[in-house]
Each structure stands twice: as C-alpha cells, then as structure tokens.
Amino acid sequence: MFKEKSKLGKSISLILGGSLVLSVVPVASAAGSSTLAPYKLTLYYPGSPAKDEAQIEAKMSRYLTGKINATIDLIPIDWGQWDSKMNLLKASREPMDVIFTAQWNGHANDVAKKVFLALDDAKGPAGNLLSKYGKDITKSLDPAFLAGAKVNGHNYGVPTNKELAAQGGVIYRKDIASKLGLTAQLNAVKTVNDLAPILAKVKAKMPSMTPLFLRDGETFNSHYFIQQDYLGDTTIEGLIRKDGTSTKVITRFDDKKYMDQLSVTRSFYKKGYINRDAATTQLSGQDALKKGNVFMIVASLKPGKDAEMAIAANLAGKLQQINMTERTVSTGETAGSMLGISTTSKDPARAMMFINLLHSDKYLNNLLNFGIQGEHYEKVSTEIIKPGPNAANYNPGATWMFGNQFLNYVWNTEAPDKWAQFKKFNKGAKLSPALGFTFNAQPVKSQVAALVTVRSKYIAGLETGAIDPSKAAEFQKKEKANGLDKVLKEKQKQLNAFLAAK
C-alpha cells in the first residue's frame, strides 16, 4: 500500500447570540506521559507537502515526546488526489491515526463504513475518549459544535473551533481589477450574473489569465453558495434549503435555484471564462491563485478570508472578497472541519491526547500552522506575526483544519480584531430548518455507496459548466436506478422523527 509522504437548539444560541470561547485553555497533563510507551502518530490532511515539513515534524515530535511520549508523522495529500488516495487507504484498512474529515467530504458515509471510531461511546471499542483524554476540547469548544456533528448519537470527529456561519462568494485579484478599471463594478456585484461583464473584460484584456477558476466542490453550486443543507453529508443525495422553511427532502435536480445556477455556469464555461480543465484539475483554488494566472475563485467566506488566503498564496495585499449570499447555519457547518480517529489506529487514546493538545496548547497549534518562529514567521507583537525569511518553505494555509483557531496568531496583513469579527459574523445567521440533524446512512449504506459512485461520474463536470445541464435528467435517471428513492425516503423518515422529537 502506498503512503503519501514528502518528507442545535439551545447550544446553538451560545454561538449565534453569545460568544465563542476565546480564552487559552491550560494544557492538560497527559495522564503521566512518562508511563506511556513511545508511539508514532500519523496525521493525514489535504494540502501540498512543504519543503520544510521534516523540520516541523522534528520540532513537534520533540515537544510531543515531553507531553504524551509521542512523535508525529505529517502526511499531507494534494487536494486533487485527496479523495481517491484516502478512499483507497480507508478501504485497504491502512493503519492510520488522525484523519481530517468533514460533512462535505463524505463523513457520514465514512461513519457508515466504520472508518472512524466513536469518540464518546463508553461501550465502544476505545471507550469514551473525549471524556478521558479530551477534557480541554469540551472546555473550550462550544457544545453546539459537538452536538451538531453527531452521527447516530455519537461524535466520530472533533470539530475545529472556528467560525460557525457559512457564506458563499468570490475572491479576486484586486491589483488586476485596479489595473483594468474594474474596482467600481466589482464593488457593485450582488449576483453571479453581475460577474459576466467583469469576467469578459478580464478575458479580453488579459488573455493569458484565467478569469474564473472552478474545480470540483468549489463552484457556484457548492453547498455553501447555493444554500443547500444535505443533512450531514454533501456526498449523499437528498437535501432541504438552508434559506427556506420547507423540510421536504428533495434532490439537487428538484431545486430550481440549483438548476438556474448550472445554466449560468455553463454559459460562463462556453464563453471561455472558466478554466477548461475545471472538472478534472488537481489544484485547489488557493493553489490556483498562487500560480499567478487566475483572476477569481469561488470560496466559502468568513471575515478576513481574503487576507488569510493571500498569505497562503504569496499574494499579500492583493486579494479581495465579495460576500454574495446570506449567512446561514446548518448541521454541516458544525461538522465542516474535523479531526477523526481511524478505527485502524493502534493507539486511539494517544491520538485523542494529540487532538486535545491542538485545542489547548498554543505553542503546538501555532507550530503546526505557521512553522518555526524566526524562520517561517516573525513576531510583530504578542499575537501579531509577519512572514519570516523562509515563509515559502512552510505555509500550509490550513488553520481552519487543526484544533482551536482562537489560539492562532494573526498575520500583520489581517485585521487585528479578527477573532472579534468571527463572533459578530455568527450573530443573526439564518438557521436551517434541520439544524441539529445528521443523517445516519447505515440503513441504506449499499444504496448510498452506489449513489456516491454514480455522482462521482458526473457532478464535477455538471457543476463546473463542462457538461450541459440538459444532461441532468439522464443523471437523475441513473440515480433512481441505483436506489435514490430509497435513500430519499430514509432521509425523510429520519428527519421527520428528529423534528417530531424537538
């Protein structure tokens, strides 16, 4: 087997109407680390391998040895290969410890396949890991996150402590916009259609630049942009709208707003505004911007997302975001970024100790996210940092993946009050009618597996504009032949039971 290696109810009001926990939690002593046998942890996550990764591993390992007598093996896998390689590793039962997971990345489906351990099950094979070794997680993480991320009553991943509300929009090169005289037009953008004349001008004036970069999952039909709630896992067909009131489970093809958006995207593709390899590209939006020949990408937004991405893409001060949807909250947002423990882990307890440290230990969290002080970043003040002389050699740009974001330093190109802005961002967001519900795929796992396979053959092409929306009926017919109606019925049954019990 290959190994990629280059080296909802009450609790939700606490976030939306109250405050997120911003205090730094003291490090938990790991139950006598001197009594623990040495162990090498593995951390799998999507991202590009970094030149100085081995240095970060060595420094993290020295620190972790003193805390929990463990060393660490960082295993980033390029975004374009993440799904295929991880699916193969999971299916082959490769020994793994900590794995990035999310509702939009097949989490509920993976739970049904027994990829992840239940972390809070006293009767489970690993016991209640959260209770035993995750005390700093439960102290610092608002209960809404853990409550919303449950599948069939249990947590199979620990959510990142970050923003909760979701908002779709675009991020563009403001230096290029200024050069082409597009700033005023961009400031007036409200809808996707408003982007058409802007993209046309970029294409005409700068033919070597891609006006709009899209890829599978980063389109105008992504769940965060089109406001669809897939009830816990975007890879499983069956949804309601986050911005509506109906609780009838429908398919994406039954959603008029979704279909209208497909038509707009298709017109952009035919006019040459979108990269021709959108359906197959291995690049993430961030990496595409980093290459320097992309004007605009679609993104899930939050306060300061443009500045955060600019640092990661070596474009500090050159990116601007446009918020284009209302702010919404669904169960999916609580589970939008998590770290799970594989059922193949040889030491689940140690894995939980590590995740706990990422939620409580400021030094370890920032070492993983920003590298070594004096090399990859330098301190401007206690909490503000700037790029160091070797910043290009380690800059994962993935703070939203690991533990507690409120422990993170803030770049000098970001707003100093970034974390206060996150609190404000969450207030007043529209709540999905199904907030708190996560679909349990176990009763229809064979149909779900078949539908995921069917979906994978067409969704990227359809949502990036490479395939004409007129093909939608043909795709839906294939889904029906593979158990779609049974999955929809089961989703509706479970959702109705959840709503009746509220």
Summary of the structure (lengths in Angstrom):
residues: 502
radius of gyration: 21.9
end to end distance: 46.2
largest distance: 66.8
contacts: 1762
relative contact order: 0.18
helix: 45%
strand: 16%
